[in-house]
């Protein structure tokens, strides 16, 4: 078992994201997961990401607040404990349209060639 305390989580910058602080909870460390990494993103009001895509799928789980996910012009609002899977190469945009922080768990496989 690999335990990592929240106090040990390090911030990371995600490309094409704004108004967000991301913390890496698991991944890219000795003894950690070998297939994916887990991030905790805290989006300020008006914060978001995209539009863009990645060549691998990702999963979003809203832990608190609301996040609007836009795919192919269709908007879906995710609330507390709602989740979605973004398919490989699917163009998405996300935006926090509320006046409170949206906290979201993000599960992403390692990019090709990345070493945990």
C-alpha positions as CSV (number, residue, x, y, z in Angstrom):
1,X,0.0,0.0,0.0
2,X,1.2,3.5,-0.8
3,X,-0.1,6.2,1.5
4,X,0.3,9.9,0.7
5,X,-1.1,12.4,3.1
6,X,-3.0,15.4,1.8
7,X,-0.4,17.7,3.5
8,X,2.3,16.1,1.2
9,X,0.4,16.8,-2.1
10,X,2.3,19.1,-4.4
11,X,0.7,21.7,-6.7
12,X,1.0,21.2,-10.5
13,X,0.2,23.4,-13.5
14,X,-2.2,22.0,-16.1
15,X,-1.9,23.3,-19.7
16,X,-4.7,25.6,-20.8
17,X,-6.3,25.8,-17.3
18,X,-7.1,29.1,-15.6
19,X,-8.3,30.1,-12.2
20,X,-7.4,26.8,-10.7
21,X,-5.0,25.2,-8.2
22,X,-4.2,21.6,-8.9
23,X,-2.7,19.2,-6.3
24,X,-1.3,15.8,-7.3
25,X,-2.7,13.3,-4.7
26,X,-1.2,10.2,-6.3
27,X,1.1,9.5,-9.2
28,X,4.5,10.3,-10.7
29,X,6.3,9.0,-7.5
30,X,8.1,5.8,-6.4
31,X,5.6,3.3,-5.1
32,X,2.6,5.1,-6.4
33,X,0.1,4.0,-9.0
34,X,1.5,2.5,-12.2
35,X,-1.4,3.2,-14.6
36,X,-2.9,6.6,-13.7
37,X,-2.4,9.6,-11.6
38,X,-5.0,11.4,-9.4
39,X,-5.4,15.2,-9.1
40,X,-7.5,17.4,-6.9
41,X,-8.5,20.6,-8.8
42,X,-9.9,23.6,-7.0
43,X,-11.5,26.0,-9.5
44,X,-12.2,29.6,-8.4
45,X,-15.4,31.3,-9.7
46,X,-14.9,31.8,-13.4
47,X,-12.0,29.3,-13.5
48,X,-11.9,26.5,-16.1
49,X,-10.0,24.8,-18.9
50,X,-10.0,24.4,-22.6
51,X,-11.4,24.0,-25.1
52,X,-8.9,21.2,-25.8
53,X,-8.5,17.5,-25.9
54,X,-6.0,14.8,-24.9
55,X,-5.2,11.5,-26.6
56,X,-6.3,9.6,-23.5
57,X,-9.5,9.5,-21.5
58,X,-10.0,11.2,-18.2
59,X,-12.6,11.0,-15.4
60,X,-13.9,14.0,-13.5
61,X,-15.7,13.7,-10.1
62,X,-17.1,16.8,-8.6
63,X,-16.6,16.8,-4.8
64,X,-18.1,20.2,-4.1
65,X,-19.7,23.0,-6.0
66,X,-20.7,22.7,-9.7
67,X,-18.8,22.5,-13.0
68,X,-20.2,23.1,-16.4
69,X,-18.7,20.7,-19.0
70,X,-19.1,21.6,-22.7
71,X,-18.7,19.0,-25.4
72,X,-19.9,19.5,-29.0
73,X,-21.8,22.7,-28.0
74,X,-23.8,20.7,-25.4
75,X,-23.5,21.9,-21.8
76,X,-23.8,19.6,-18.8
77,X,-23.7,20.8,-15.2
78,X,-22.1,18.4,-12.8
79,X,-22.9,18.8,-9.1
80,X,-21.6,17.3,-6.0
81,X,-20.6,13.6,-6.5
82,X,-21.6,13.7,-10.2
83,X,-18.9,12.4,-12.6
84,X,-18.2,12.1,-16.3
85,X,-15.7,10.4,-18.6
86,X,-14.1,12.4,-21.3
87,X,-13.2,10.1,-24.2
88,X,-9.8,10.2,-25.9
89,X,-9.5,13.2,-28.4
90,X,-12.9,14.5,-27.3
91,X,-12.8,18.3,-27.3
92,X,-14.1,19.7,-24.0
93,X,-14.3,22.9,-22.1
94,X,-15.0,23.2,-18.4
95,X,-16.0,26.4,-16.5
96,X,-17.1,27.2,-13.0
97,X,-20.0,29.5,-13.4
98,X,-20.8,29.7,-9.7
99,X,-19.6,32.1,-7.1
100,X,-18.1,29.4,-4.9
101,X,-15.1,27.1,-5.4
102,X,-15.6,23.9,-7.4
103,X,-13.5,21.0,-6.1
104,X,-13.0,18.2,-8.5
105,X,-11.1,14.9,-8.5
106,X,-9.4,14.1,-11.8
107,X,-8.2,10.6,-12.8
108,X,-5.9,10.5,-15.8
109,X,-3.7,7.7,-17.3
110,X,-0.1,8.5,-17.6
111,X,0.9,10.0,-21.0
112,X,2.7,7.6,-23.4
113,X,6.3,7.4,-22.4
114,X,5.8,9.0,-18.9
115,X,7.4,7.1,-16.1
116,X,5.7,6.9,-12.7
